[in-house]
Amino acid sequence: MAARAIAALCSGNGAKHITSSRAYLMSHCFSRLDRDTSLKNCWNEVHGALLALQMLLRSMPCPLDGVLDNPQISKISYFASWTSAHCICPPSIAAVAIEILSEVHERCAASRENISLKSVARTAFNCTEFFVGRSSINMIGQGYLSSVSAKALIQSLHDDALDPAGSDESRRTSLDAISSICKSESFDAAWAGIKALKKRLSFSIDGVLNKDTYSKRDRAHILREMCFVLYDVLKCEYAKDPHPPNLRRLSRCILELVKACKILHGDTIFTKACLKSNWDMFVGLQKLGGSKNITGRTTKIYDEENAGNGLSGNALELMSFCLGALYEVDGLNENMISELSQFRHALLESTDPLSPLEVRHSAAMSIGFVGILTWEMHEGELTHELHKKVEIIKLDLYITAIKLLQDNDVDVRFASMKSLMLSSKSNTMHPSVPSLVLESIFNEMNTSFNVELLTIRLLQLIAGASLSLEATISAVKEELAHTNGKDKSNLNLGVKRKIFEYEDPNPFEEDLVILQLAVATLTHSGKVISCTESSHILRRGAKMLDDLKDYMTNKFIQDPVHDIFRHSAVFAAAFGLALSSACIIYLGGHDKQNDVVQKSKQVLDLIEKNTSQVNSLFLDVLRALSNAEQGRKETQVEVLQCCFLLKASRLLVCTRT
């Protein structure tokens, strides 16, 4: 407190004889460092003088050139080295002295040659390491000194380890020192060292990438060596009592280095044996990050414990790099099926809208890193059963990437577009317009996947969009019943809806776009449908039409306010269900038990008889459904015309008609 007060009361850079000037106050502080430091009763005075110096230097404008002369730097260095490794003074004094030297080294370019920061920090760090685990010695402030000395040492070693102009021996020495700090038995030292490394690494990698005077192979070799060191540290950290923040920082550093190496050289930096032996660690990191039990939750309530964090996202990216490297080394084989299934499961857990942004972004990036969308599967490479499994996994990842194109965050959308464009054969993509990318991707799906598997997967996608439609219609009908011929001031009375609804986790998403794209893709495919999913959709379509018929025959007021299909919670799912039913009938779906065509005609007759003001878009899809026939050309045109959100489908209809 006194040190901060001195800095606040300082009048600035005045003459040395002015008692409130910075020069006078600093000289007064240095005079306290001249006292006989072997007397223990003066340590408080020395500590206070160093704190005052630190605050006075921090209050100075940059730079600090010429502020400290060599004798003054020597005095500070003496305490920074923990009194030249004699460990006479309390650790807190050495910690403050190291902080002063670090700040002067950072802000004073002219004095850097005179500041042996690396030497004094190494001396202090080695001393603290000596005392770690010795229960008979308990010094207050030792942990703080460990963290300060580790941070300063990492900062001074970091540039040497990634300097293309340095010698191999110098880089190797620096890397060994970095490894020893990050593996330290002192938690404070390891935590501070890893944190300092993570903070500086991105800038250093950019510096290596921009040094074009050196060959790409040499620069990739330097980054690869650093990656191996951090990879070894990650394994050690994971093997002992794991600390998720440390694991998160280390895994992110490794990912940055791996990406940089691929930019420079293009090859994987890990061997096949290394990748296989550490796959379980990547899976463990993903689970340790907390990303579990996200998909399939019945309530959209944010659950921090199960939503995942940066560590689970990093682990997902590591898994994707691992699978991509295994494919490059060994090609596609049956030994990879288990890892691919684990990766798919982890990815689906990470794409829930309630997951944190960094997790969803990692999921979008991982789809591109793994490269599975571009993998070529040749006849005889796998058995028919395994080939089908890989095709299903590939299709699931493809659909997941498509859904992420409608994520609420622009970075996630861009990452997903980047991943999908790797597998695209189109040269007319618009990477800044998600809806156009969606249409381009869906247009390519019929030629990229097995038609039968694609049909089933798209029908599952359509069916999932209408799961809660029946309950939603029931709730809306009950709410609108309160104004059926009564005082309209009772509009919001007696409803079961919560006063404060849960916020939409992804307001950017438009379900109807995906539904219309799926329907348009199925319609263009011409694949005859006969599967369980189509029966489920037709059954729900029949139930929806029964609800609408019942609603209209029970003397409800027929106006736009009471049109349940104008309700935002109903329209998208109901429209998609009617449209997909028409598509299924066109493609030969069974309609014996659920005669949706006849029921749609009955509903249209009621609307015409009662002159009801029904949503015009919903009327169009009802007409298409009432006229639907298998293989009928007009049915195909009407279904595609109902895809009003898709520019490409409309153009296709116009050119054909």
C-alpha positions in Angstrom: 0.0 0.0 0.0 2.8 2.4 0.9 4.6 1.6 -2.4 1.5 2.4 -4.4 1.1 5.6 -2.4 4.6 6.7 -3.2 4.1 6.2 -6.9 0.9 8.2 -6.7 2.5 11.1 -4.8 5.5 11.2 -7.1 5.7 14.5 -8.9 7.3 13.0 -12.0 10.7 13.4 -13.7 12.0 16.4 -11.8 15.5 17.3 -10.5 17.1 14.9 -8.1 17.1 17.5 -5.2 13.3 17.7 -5.3 12.1 15.3 -2.7 8.9 14.4 -4.5 10.7 13.7 -7.9 11.0 10.2 -9.2 14.8 10.4 -9.3 15.0 11.4 -5.6 12.6 8.6 -4.6 14.4 6.0 -6.6 17.8 7.0 -5.2 16.3 6.8 -1.8 15.0 3.3 -2.5 18.4 2.1 -3.9 20.1 3.4 -0.7 18.0 1.0 1.2 19.4 -1.8 -0.9 23.0 -0.8 0.2 22.3 -1.8 3.8 23.8 -4.9 5.3 21.4 -7.6 4.0 22.8 -10.2 6.3 20.8 -8.7 9.1 17.4 -10.3 9.1 15.7 -7.3 10.7 16.1 -5.3 7.5 14.3 -7.6 5.1 11.0 -5.7 5.4 12.9 -2.5 4.5 14.5 -4.1 1.5 11.1 -5.6 0.4 9.4 -2.2 0.7 12.2 -0.5 -1.2 11.9 -3.0 -4.1 8.1 -2.7 -4.2 8.4 1.1 -4.3 10.9 0.8 -7.1 8.5 -1.4 -9.0 5.6 1.0 -8.7 7.8 4.0 -9.6 9.0 2.2 -12.8 5.5 1.1 -13.7 4.2 4.7 -13.4 6.8 5.9 -15.9 5.9 6.3 -19.5 7.5 3.9 -22.0 10.3 3.4 -22.8 12.6 3.1 -19.7 15.9 3.7 -21.5 18.6 5.3 -19.3 16.5 5.1 -16.1 18.7 2.4 -14.5 22.5 2.3 -14.6 24.6 -0.8 -14.4 25.2 -0.6 -10.6 21.5 -0.3 -9.9 20.7 -3.2 -12.2 23.4 -5.3 -10.4 21.8 -4.6 -7.0 18.4 -5.7 -8.3 20.0 -8.8 -10.0 21.6 -9.8 -6.7 18.2 -10.1 -5.0 16.6 -11.6 -8.1 19.1 -14.5 -8.1 17.9 -15.1 -4.5 21.1 -13.5 -3.1 23.3 -15.3 -5.6 21.8 -18.7 -4.8 22.5 -18.4 -1.1 18.8 -18.1 -0.4 19.4 -15.7 2.5 16.5 -13.3 1.9 12.8 -14.3 2.0 11.5 -15.6 -1.4 9.1 -12.7 -1.8 12.0 -10.3 -2.1 13.6 -12.3 -4.9 10.2 -12.5 -6.6 9.7 -8.7 -6.7 13.3 -8.3 -8.0 12.7 -10.7 -10.8 9.5 -8.9 -11.7 11.4 -5.6 -11.9 14.0 -7.0 -14.1 11.4 -8.6 -16.4 9.5 -5.4 -16.8 12.7 -3.4 -17.5 13.9 -6.0 -19.9 10.5 -5.7 -21.7 10.4 -1.9 -21.8 14.0 -0.9 -22.1 15.7 -2.1 -25.3 19.0 -0.3 -24.5 19.5 -2.1 -21.2 18.7 -5.6 -22.3 22.4 -6.5 -22.9 23.1 -5.5 -19.3 20.2 -7.5 -17.8 21.0 -11.2 -17.4 17.4 -12.1 -16.8 17.8 -15.6 -18.0 20.7 -16.2 -15.7 19.1 -14.8 -12.5 15.7 -16.4 -13.2 17.3 -19.8 -13.8 19.3 -19.4 -10.5 16.1 -18.6 -8.6 14.1 -21.3 -10.3 16.8 -24.0 -9.5 16.8 -22.9 -5.9 13.0 -23.2 -5.6 13.1 -26.6 -7.3 15.6 -27.8 -4.7 13.2 -27.0 -1.9 10.1 -28.6 -3.6 8.9 -31.6 -1.6 11.2 -31.0 1.4 8.7 -31.0 4.1 11.2 -29.9 6.7 11.6 -26.5 4.9 8.6 -24.3 4.8 9.3 -20.8 3.4 6.5 -18.3 3.0 6.4 -17.0 -0.6 8.3 -19.9 -2.1 5.4 -20.8 -4.4 5.1 -17.3 -5.6 8.8 -17.1 -6.3 8.5 -20.4 -8.2 5.8 -19.0 -10.5 7.6 -15.7 -11.1 10.9 -17.2 -11.9 9.3 -19.9 -14.1 7.4 -17.2 -16.0 10.5 -15.0 -16.5 12.6 -18.0 -17.6 10.0 -19.1 -20.1 9.9 -15.6 -21.6 13.7 -15.5 -22.0 13.9 -19.1 -23.4 10.9 -19.0 -25.6 12.5 -16.8 -28.4 15.7 -18.9 -28.4 13.7 -22.1 -28.9 12.0 -20.8 -32.0 14.8 -18.8 -33.5 15.7 -20.1 -37.0 19.0 -18.1 -36.9 20.1 -19.9 -33.7 22.1 -23.1 -33.5 20.6 -26.5 -33.0 22.4 -26.8 -29.7 21.0 -23.5 -28.4 17.5 -24.5 -29.4 17.8 -27.9 -27.8 19.1 -26.4 -24.6 16.2 -24.0 -24.5 13.7 -26.7 -25.3 15.0 -28.9 -22.5 14.8 -26.0 -20.0 11.2 -25.3 -21.1 10.3 -29.0 -20.7 11.8 -29.1 -17.2 9.8 -26.0 -16.1 6.5 -27.3 -17.5 7.1 -30.7 -15.8 8.1 -29.2 -12.5 6.9 -30.9 -9.4 6.0 -27.4 -8.1 2.4 -26.8 -9.3 3.0 -23.0 -9.2 6.0 -23.2 -11.5 4.4 -25.6 -14.0 1.2 -23.5 -14.1 3.0 -20.2 -14.5 5.4 -21.6 -17.1 2.6 -23.2 -19.2 0.5 -20.0 -19.0 3.4 -17.8 -20.1 4.2 -20.2 -23.0 0.6 -20.2 -24.2 0.5 -16.4 -24.1 3.6 -15.9 -26.4 3.4 -18.9 -28.7 1.0 -17.6 -31.3 3.1 -14.5 -31.9 6.3 -16.6 -32.2 4.7 -19.1 -34.6 3.6 -16.2 -36.8 7.2 -14.9 -36.7 8.6 -18.3 -37.8 6.0 -18.5 -40.6 6.9 -15.0 -41.9 10.7 -15.6 -42.0 10.8 -16.5 -45.7 14.6 -16.3 -45.8 14.8 -19.8 -44.3 13.5 -22.9 -46.0 10.1 -24.3 -45.2 11.6 -27.6 -44.2 14.0 -25.9 -41.6 11.2 -23.8 -40.2 8.9 -26.8 -40.0 11.6 -28.8 -38.2 11.9 -26.0 -35.5 8.2 -26.0 -34.9 8.1 -29.8 -34.9 10.7 -30.0 -32.2 8.7 -27.6 -30.0 5.6 -29.7 -30.7 7.3 -32.9 -29.5 8.4 -31.3 -26.3 4.9 -30.0 -25.5 3.4 -33.3 -26.5 5.6 -35.0 -24.0 4.6 -32.4 -21.3 1.0 -33.0 -22.1 1.4 -36.8 -21.6 3.1 -36.2 -18.2 0.4 -33.7 -17.1 -2.4 -36.1 -18.1 -0.7 -39.1 -16.3 -0.5 -37.3 -13.0 -3.5 -35.6 -11.2 -4.8 -33.7 -14.3 -5.3 -29.9 -14.1 -7.8 -29.0 -16.9 -6.6 -25.4 -17.4 -3.0 -26.7 -17.9 -4.2 -29.4 -20.3 -6.3 -26.9 -22.2 -3.3 -24.5 -22.7 -0.9 -27.3 -23.7 -3.4 -28.9 -26.1 -4.0 -25.5 -27.7 -0.3 -24.9 -28.1 0.2 -28.3 -29.8 -2.7 -27.6 -32.1 -1.2 -24.3 -33.2 2.1 -25.9 -33.8 0.5 -28.8 -35.8 -1.4 -26.4 -38.0 1.7 -24.3 -38.6 3.7 -27.4 -39.6 1.0 -28.5 -42.1 1.1 -25.0 -43.6 4.9 -25.2 -44.1 5.5 -28.8 -44.9 2.1 -30.5 -45.4 3.1 -33.8 -43.8 1.9 -35.2 -40.5 4.4 -34.7 -37.6 3.4 -37.8 -35.7 4.3 -41.4 -36.4 1.7 -44.2 -36.7 2.8 -45.8 -33.4 2.6 -42.4 -31.6 -0.9 -41.7 -32.9 -2.2 -45.2 -32.0 -0.7 -45.2 -28.5 -2.2 -41.8 -27.6 -5.7 -42.0 -29.0 -7.0 -43.0 -25.6 -5.5 -39.9 -24.1 -7.2 -37.7 -26.7 -10.6 -39.4 -25.9 -9.8 -38.9 -22.2 -9.1 -35.2 -22.6 -12.4 -34.8 -24.4 -14.3 -36.4 -21.6 -12.3 -34.5 -19.0 -13.4 -31.3 -20.7 -16.9 -32.1 -19.7 -18.6 -32.6 -23.1 -21.0 -35.4 -22.4 -24.7 -36.2 -22.4 -25.5 -33.1 -24.4 -27.4 -34.5 -27.3 -30.7 -36.1 -26.4 -31.4 -33.8 -23.5 -35.2 -33.3 -23.1 -34.9 -29.8 -21.7 -32.9 -27.0 -23.3 -31.4 -25.8 -20.0 -27.7 -24.8 -19.9 -25.7 -27.3 -17.9 -22.2 -26.1 -17.3 -20.9 -29.4 -16.2 -22.0 -31.2 -19.3 -21.7 -28.4 -21.9 -18.0 -28.9 -22.5 -15.2 -26.3 -22.5 -12.1 -25.4 -24.4 -10.3 -28.6 -23.4 -13.0 -30.8 -24.9 -12.8 -28.7 -28.1 -9.1 -28.9 -28.3 -9.2 -32.7 -27.7 -11.7 -33.0 -30.5 -9.4 -31.2 -32.9 -6.5 -33.4 -31.8 -8.6 -36.5 -32.5 -9.4 -35.2 -36.0 -5.7 -34.5 -36.7 -4.9 -38.0 -35.5 -7.5 -39.7 -37.7 -6.4 -37.5 -40.7 -2.7 -38.5 -40.1 -3.6 -42.2 -39.8 -5.4 -42.0 -43.1 -2.4 -40.3 -44.7 0.0 -42.9 -43.3 -2.0 -46.1 -43.7 -5.0 -45.4 -45.8 -8.6 -46.4 -44.9 -8.6 -49.8 -43.1 -10.9 -51.7 -40.7 -8.6 -50.8 -37.7 -9.8 -47.1 -38.0 -13.6 -47.9 -37.7 -13.6 -47.8 -33.9 -11.7 -44.5 -33.8 -14.0 -43.0 -36.4 -17.1 -44.0 -34.4 -15.7 -42.5 -31.2 -14.9 -39.3 -33.1 -18.4 -39.1 -34.5 -19.9 -39.5 -31.1 -17.7 -36.9 -29.6 -18.4 -34.5 -32.5 -22.2 -34.8 -32.2 -21.9 -34.1 -28.4 -20.1 -30.9 -29.2 -22.5 -29.3 -31.7 -25.4 -28.7 -29.5 -26.4 -25.0 -29.6 -26.1 -24.9 -25.8 -22.4 -25.9 -26.0 -19.9 -23.0 -25.6 -18.8 -21.1 -28.7 -15.2 -22.5 -28.6 -16.5 -26.1 -28.5 -18.8 -25.6 -31.5 -16.0 -23.8 -33.4 -13.6 -26.7 -32.7 -16.3 -29.2 -33.9 -16.7 -27.3 -37.2 -12.9 -27.1 -37.7 -12.5 -30.8 -36.8 -14.7 -31.9 -39.7 -12.3 -30.3 -42.1 -9.1 -31.4 -40.3 -10.1 -35.1 -40.3 -10.6 -34.9 -44.0 -13.1 -37.7 -44.1 -15.4 -35.8 -46.5 -12.7 -36.1 -49.1 -11.7 -39.7 -48.4 -12.0 -42.0 -51.4 -13.3 -45.5 -50.7 -12.3 -48.1 -53.3 -13.9 -51.5 -54.0 -12.2 -54.3 -52.0 -10.6 -51.9 -49.6 -13.2 -52.8 -46.9 -15.9 -55.4 -46.5 -19.4 -54.3 -47.5 -20.5 -54.0 -43.9 -17.5 -51.8 -42.9 -17.8 -49.8 -46.1 -21.4 -49.0 -45.1 -20.4 -48.0 -41.6 -17.8 -45.5 -42.9 -20.3 -44.1 -45.4 -22.8 -43.6 -42.6 -20.2 -41.8 -40.4 -19.2 -39.7 -43.4 -22.8 -38.7 -44.0 -23.4 -37.9 -40.4 -20.4 -35.6 -40.3 -21.6 -34.0 -43.5 -25.1 -33.3 -42.1 -23.5 -32.0 -38.9 -21.4 -29.5 -40.9 -24.5 -28.4 -42.8 -26.4 -27.7 -39.5 -23.4 -25.7 -38.3 -23.8 -23.5 -41.3 -26.8 -22.1 -39.4 -25.0 -21.6 -36.1 -25.6 -18.5 -34.1 -21.9 -17.5 -34.3 -20.3 -16.2 -37.5 -16.9 -17.9 -36.7 -18.6 -21.3 -36.4 -20.5 -20.7 -39.7 -17.3 -19.7 -41.5 -15.4 -22.7 -40.1 -18.1 -25.0 -41.2 -18.2 -23.5 -44.7 -14.4 -24.0 -44.9 -14.7 -27.7 -44.0 -17.5 -28.3 -46.5 -15.8 -26.5 -49.3 -12.9 -28.9 -49.0 -15.1 -31.7 -50.4 -17.1 -29.5 -52.8 -16.8 -30.0 -56.5 -18.5 -26.7 -57.3 -16.6 -23.6 -58.4 -19.5 -21.3 -57.8 -19.7 -21.4 -54.0 -20.2 -18.2 -52.0 -18.2 -18.7 -48.8 -19.7 -15.5 -47.3 -23.3 -16.4 -47.8 -24.4 -19.5 -45.7 -27.7 -20.0 -47.4 -26.1 -20.3 -50.9 -23.5 -22.7 -49.5 -26.3 -24.8 -48.1 -28.0 -25.0 -51.5 -24.7 -25.8 -53.3 -23.9 -28.6 -50.8 -27.3 -30.2 -50.9 -27.2 -30.1 -54.7 -24.0 -32.3 -54.6 -25.3 -34.8 -52.1 -27.0 -37.1 -54.6 -23.7 -37.7 -56.3 -21.5 -37.8 -53.2 -23.3 -40.5 -51.2 -25.1 -43.8 -51.6 -28.7 -42.8 -52.6 -30.3 -45.3 -50.2 -28.3 -44.2 -47.2 -28.8 -40.6 -48.1 -32.6 -41.0 -48.4 -32.9 -42.7 -45.0 -30.7 -40.0 -43.4 -32.7 -37.1 -44.9 -36.0 -38.7 -43.8 -34.7 -39.0 -40.3 -33.7 -35.3 -40.5 -37.2 -34.4 -41.6 -38.9 -36.6 -39.0 -36.9 -35.1 -36.2 -38.2 -31.6 -37.0 -41.8 -32.5 -36.2 -41.4 -34.6 -33.0 -43.1 -32.0 -30.8 -45.6 -30.7 -33.3 -48.6 -32.5 -31.8 -48.0 -31.1 -28.3 -47.3 -27.6 -29.7 -50.6 -27.6 -31.6 -52.5 -28.8 -28.5 -51.0 -26.0 -26.5 -51.7 -23.3 -29.1 -55.3 -24.5 -29.5 -55.8 -24.3 -25.7 -54.4 -20.8 -25.6 -56.5 -19.5 -28.5 -59.7 -21.1 -27.0 -59.8 -18.3 -24.4 -60.7 -15.7 -27.1 -63.2 -17.9 -29.0 -66.2 -15.6 -29.0 -65.3 -14.0 -25.7 -63.9 -10.8 -24.5 -60.6 -10.4 -26.3 -59.0 -8.8 -23.3 -58.7 -12.4 -21.9 -56.1 -13.3 -24.6 -53.3 -14.2 -22.1 -55.4 -15.7 -19.3 -55.3 -19.4 -18.3 -52.5 -20.5 -20.5 -49.9 -23.1 -19.5 -47.0 -21.2 -21.1 -44.3 -19.9 -18.8 -44.3 -16.1 -18.4 -40.6 -16.1 -19.2 -39.8 -18.7 -21.9 -36.3 -20.2 -22.3 -34.3 -18.2 -24.8 -33.8 -19.7 -28.2 -30.2 -21.1 -28.0 -29.7 -20.5 -31.8 -31.9 -17.6 -33.1 -29.9 -17.6 -36.4 -31.1 -21.1 -37.3 -34.0 -21.5 -39.7 -35.3 -25.1 -39.6 -37.5 -24.6 -42.6 -34.5 -24.0 -44.8 -33.0 -27.3 -43.9 -36.4 -29.1 -44.3 -37.0 -27.6 -47.8 -33.4 -28.5 -48.8 -33.9 -32.0 -47.7 -37.3 -32.3 -49.5 -35.8 -30.8 -52.7 -32.9 -33.2 -52.6 -35.2 -36.2 -52.2 -37.5 -35.0 -54.9 -34.6 -34.6 -57.4 -33.1 -38.0 -56.5 -36.2 -39.9 -57.8 -35.4 -42.7 -55.3 -38.4 -44.9 -54.6 -39.1 -44.7 -50.8 -40.1 -47.6 -48.7 -38.8 -47.4 -45.2 -39.9 -47.0 -41.6 -39.1 -43.3 -41.5 -41.5 -42.5 -44.3 -44.3 -44.3 -42.5 -43.6 -42.2 -39.4 -43.8 -39.0 -41.3 -47.1 -39.9 -43.1 -48.6 -40.9 -39.7 -47.7 -37.6 -38.2 -49.0 -35.8 -41.3 -52.3 -37.6 -41.0 -52.5 -36.6 -37.3 -51.8 -33.0 -38.0 -54.5 -32.9 -40.7 -57.0 -34.4 -38.2 -56.1 -31.7 -35.7 -56.7 -29.0 -38.3 -60.0 -30.5 -39.4 -61.1 -30.8 -35.7 -60.1 -27.2 -35.1 -62.0 -25.9 -38.0 -65.2 -27.9 -37.3 -65.5 -26.8 -33.7 -66.7 -23.3 -34.5 -63.5 -21.4 -33.8 -63.3 -17.9 -35.0 -61.9 -17.9 -38.5 -59.5 -15.0 -38.7 -55.7 -14.6 -38.9 -55.3 -14.3 -35.2 -56.9 -17.7 -34.6 -55.1 -19.4 -37.5 -52.9 -21.9 -35.6 -50.7 -22.3 -38.7 -49.7 -18.6 -38.5 -48.3 -19.3 -35.1 -44.4 -19.2 -35.2 -44.1 -22.4 -33.1 -46.4 -24.4 -35.4 -45.8 -23.1 -39.0 -42.3 -24.4 -39.8 -42.9 -27.9 -38.5 -46.4 -28.2 -39.9 -45.4 -26.8 -43.3 -42.4 -29.1 -43.4 -44.5 -32.1 -42.5 -47.1 -31.5 -45.2 -44.3 -30.8 -47.8 -42.4 -34.0 -46.9 -45.6 -36.0 -47.0 -46.2 -34.8 -50.6 -42.6 -35.6 -51.5 -42.9 -39.2 -50.0 -46.1 -39.9 -51.9 -44.4 -38.7 -55.1 -41.5 -41.1 -54.5 -43.9 -44.0 -53.9 -44.2 -44.0 -50.1 -47.0 -46.2 -48.7 -50.2 -44.4 -47.7 -52.7 -47.1 -47.0 -53.2 -46.6 -43.3 -52.7 -42.9 -43.4 -54.6 -41.4 -46.4 -53.0 -37.9 -46.1 -54.1 -37.0 -49.7 -57.8 -37.6 -48.9 -57.5 -35.8 -45.6 -55.8 -32.8 -47.2 -58.7 -32.6 -49.7 -61.2 -32.6 -46.8 -59.3 -29.8 -45.0 -59.2 -27.8 -48.2 -63.0 -28.2 -48.7 -63.6 -27.0 -45.1 -61.3 -23.9 -45.7 -63.2 -23.1 -48.9 -66.6 -23.7 -47.3 -65.9 -21.5 -44.3 -64.0 -18.9 -46.2 -61.2 -19.2 -43.6 -58.2 -16.9 -43.8 -55.6 -19.6 -43.7 -51.9 -18.8 -44.2 -51.5 -18.7 -48.0 -48.1 -20.6 -47.9 -49.8 -23.4 -46.0 -52.6 -23.4 -48.5 -50.2 -24.0 -51.3 -48.6 -27.0 -49.6 -52.0 -28.4 -48.8 -53.0 -28.2 -52.5 -49.7 -29.9 -53.5 -50.4 -32.7 -51.0 -54.0 -33.1 -52.2 -52.9 -33.5 -55.8 -49.9 -35.7 -55.0 -49.4 -38.9 -57.0 -46.5 -41.3 -57.3 -44.2 -40.4 -60.2 -46.5 -37.6 -61.4 -44.5 -34.8 -63.0 -46.9 -32.1 -61.8 -46.4 -33.3 -58.2 -42.7 -32.9 -58.5 -43.1 -29.3 -59.8 -45.6 -28.4 -57.1 -43.4 -29.8 -54.3 -40.4 -27.8 -55.6 -42.5 -24.7 -56.0 -43.4 -24.9 -52.3 -39.7 -24.7 -51.4 -40.1 -20.9 -51.4 -36.9 -20.3 -49.4 -34.7 -22.0 -52.0 -33.6 -19.9 -55.0 -32.0 -22.8 -56.8 -35.1 -25.0 -56.7 -37.3 -22.2 -58.1 -34.9 -21.6 -60.9 -34.9 -25.3 -61.7 -38.6 -25.5 -61.8 -38.7 -22.4 -64.1 -36.3 -23.9 -66.6 -38.1 -27.2 -66.7 -41.6 -25.7 -67.1 
